[in-house]
Amino acid sequence: MVESPTFDVYDGVALAATLLLLVIAYVVYPEPIVKFAVWTVVLTVYMTWFCYFGVKWLYEVYG
């Protein structure tokens, strides 16, 4: 069975950025427009990380 790749610094940066943005949106400045903007950025960060992780996984398996 194929194992998932190890986590690296980019994985940590994506997680830290997401958590920081959510703290800003819900604790520091809880306005609806800020929450909407933060969730849009979080979705973008997640999709970018998901593609990066998938490519990293494929190249470790087939590379």
C-alpha positions in Angstrom: 0.0 0.0 0.0 1.2 3.5 -0.8 2.0 5.7 2.1 1.4 9.4 2.2 4.4 11.7 1.9 6.0 13.3 4.9 4.9 16.8 6.0 7.4 19.6 5.2 7.6 23.3 6.0 5.0 24.2 3.4 2.4 22.1 5.1 3.2 23.9 8.4 3.0 27.3 6.7 -0.4 26.5 5.2 -1.7 25.3 8.6 -0.3 28.3 10.5 -1.6 30.8 8.0 -5.1 29.3 8.1 -5.2 29.3 11.9 -3.8 32.9 12.0 -6.4 34.1 9.5 -9.3 32.4 11.4 -8.1 33.9 14.7 -8.0 37.4 13.1 -11.5 36.9 11.6 -13.2 35.5 14.7 -11.3 37.0 17.6 -9.5 40.2 16.6 -11.9 41.8 14.0 -15.2 39.8 13.9 -17.0 41.7 11.1 -19.0 39.7 8.5 -17.0 41.1 5.6 -13.8 40.2 7.2 -15.0 36.7 7.9 -16.1 36.3 4.3 -12.7 37.6 3.0 -10.8 35.3 5.4 -12.8 32.2 4.4 -12.1 33.0 0.7 -8.4 33.2 1.4 -8.5 30.1 3.6 -10.2 28.2 0.7 -7.5 29.4 -1.7 -4.8 28.4 0.7 -6.4 25.0 1.2 -6.8 24.3 -2.6 -3.3 25.4 -3.3 -2.0 23.1 -0.5 -4.2 20.2 -1.7 -2.8 20.5 -5.2 0.8 20.8 -3.9 0.4 17.8 -1.6 -1.2 15.7 -4.4 1.6 16.5 -6.8 4.2 15.8 -4.1 2.5 12.5 -3.4 2.4 11.4 -7.0 6.1 12.3 -7.6 7.2 10.5 -4.5 5.3 7.4 -5.7 6.2 7.5 -9.4 9.4 9.5 -9.3 
